[in-house]
Amino acid sequence: MSKSARASRIVALGSVLAFGASCIPALKQNPPREPNKTVPQSFGASNAGAQVVGHPEATGPSAGLQNVSDFFSDPDLKALVDAALSNNQELNIRLQENLVAQAEIMSRQGDYIPRLGAFAGAGLEKVGKYTRFGRTDERNNVPKNLQNYTFGFTASWEVDIWKKLRNAAKAANLRYLSSVEGRNFIITQLVAEIASSYYELLALDNKLDVLHTNIGIQQDALEIVKLQKEAARVTQLAVSRFEAEVLKNKSRQFEFEQQRIEAENRINFLLGRFPQSVKRNMQSFQTPLPSFISSGVPSQLLENRPDVRAAQLALEAAKLDVKSAKANFYPSLSIEANVGYEAFNIKHLVTTPESLLYNVAGNLAAPLLNRRAIKAMYFQANARQLQAVFSYERTLLQAYTEVVNNLAMIQNLQKSYELRSQQVDALIQSVDISNVLFQSARADYMEVLLTRRDSLDAQMELIATKNEQKQAMVNVYQALGGGWR
């Protein structure tokens, strides 16, 4: 090859590269950007350090770093969580999605690795006599039925000059890691849902126990009122009102029973088993809450929350997708080669070098005209990257807001529980007082009836508040990213 010819080819190649680079469309209408990862320094305006519920002076690592067995003390609850992690269908579905994403990595990696294949064939050919090939074969005494045998190897390789294929493989790997974090996020939700349903079940047990106790007391009061009616101290109206109150509370038992069945079956569903009794200790509902729950600092959400981690990995994958789409504007270089043997007679098939065949070729291709499809892919990849940015920012904002809301709820519910406890104590005392006054004819039956009703309602509200405290504790643990470790 002469120097002038070589120079002309280099110039042509440079021109193709320059043309491809100069024709990449701008993204002015939808410019890419980085996400805003800035979070406040604390979860409360009054505390610049770690927010700790229960002990404002104490500091410590985030409760989200604790294992389930360390955070929850109830052994029955721990056993339920362990069973769910093994049998829950949603987790098993997510595991298969992880395997799908893992297989995608293998597929992408195979795109930039040289391909090697083998071929073999046999055939028979007859050309028409009154054709150019037929006349030529006749003059050269070529058989009318010409056999053909061949075998060998073929290879091809797209040289990944612009890292288009490698970036696609890296993006697939990041999406696999994101799917793993997505499964971890499902675990945090599963743990929280089981704990919430478990505490709701314990609350229903306690409500039924309180209701049974009050029904017994009301039935005793009903008998007393009946005796007073016989003594002409009250009328039938008082007897009917007391009897109606007893019947009302008896009917409430079945409402709570239905709710308890549904709570049990919700837990059973999460454990991947058919309806059955859930082992539990009703008395554990009164176990005091942890002395303090440390929230750590907001920046720890970036590491603790699986959904934030998944959004971060998805964002990195989207950035690589943009690079891969951009590389489509540049020329691609591929190398193809074949080597083998071919002969019209099988006994000459491996005769070397007469039957040996080989070829090698390098192809350089670049899009020049009608590149709308490539532009569309580039614009789509950029739009998805921006979607990933907004999704990451939304996930981070949601995580921070959930922690703040639940920390405030724990503090407010604690104050509410203390006041409701005082209310229950005061009403229990008023019940005793009303009984004494009623028996001494210094209070009528309505005062006794309403006082008992208020006392029962207050006890139910106290149990409900206790349940809300438990739920808030679970929600804080979930919001801090706990449960998946």
Secondary structure, 3 states (H helix, E strand, C coil): CCHHHHHHHHHHHHHHHHHHHHCCCCCCCCCCCCCCCCCCCCCECCECCCCEECCCCCCCCCHHHCCHHHHCCCHHHHHHHHHHHHHCHHHHHHHHHHHHHHHHHHHHHHHCCCEEEEEEEEEEECCCCCCHHHHHHHHCCCCCCEEEEEEEEEEEEEECCCCHHHHHHHHHHHHHHHHHHHHHHHHHHHHHHHHHHHHHHHHHHHHHHHHHHHHHHHHHHHHHHHHHHHCCCCCHHHHHHHHHHHHHHHHHHHHHHHHHHHHHHHHHHHCCCCCCCCCCCHHHHHCCCCCCEECCCHHHHHHHCHHHHHHHHHHHHHHHHHHHHHHCCCCEEEEEEEEEEEECCHHHCCCCCCCEEEEEEEEEECCCCCCHHHHHHHHHHHHHHHHHHHHHHHHHHHHHHHHHHHHHHHHHHHHHHHHHHHHHHHHHHHHHHHHHHHHCCCCCHHHHHHHHHHHHHHHHHHHHHHHHHHHHHHHHHHHCCCCCC
